[in-house]
Amino acid sequence: MKKIIVLALLPIVLLTACSDDVPKVDDPHNVVVDGQKMTQADFLQKYCISRAGNETCDKVKNAMDKDATKGVIPRF
């Protein structure tokens, strides 16, 4: 009887553990969450700690890396 209860509750526990509470971002270069503009670093700090492999977090991280390489090239 206990095995049946455990087997019935297992999918519920697994689905709860896999829930994704990271908000979707339309433009990873200009992060806006619930109408509030925030920096990419703030977004990663707030929503992506211990979220390895999350698609939105990966997009924002990649965009932040690309934006970091942009800069003004000095003219001589």
Helices and strands as residue ranges (DSSP letters): H 2-17, E 32-33, E 36-37, H 40-47, H 55-69
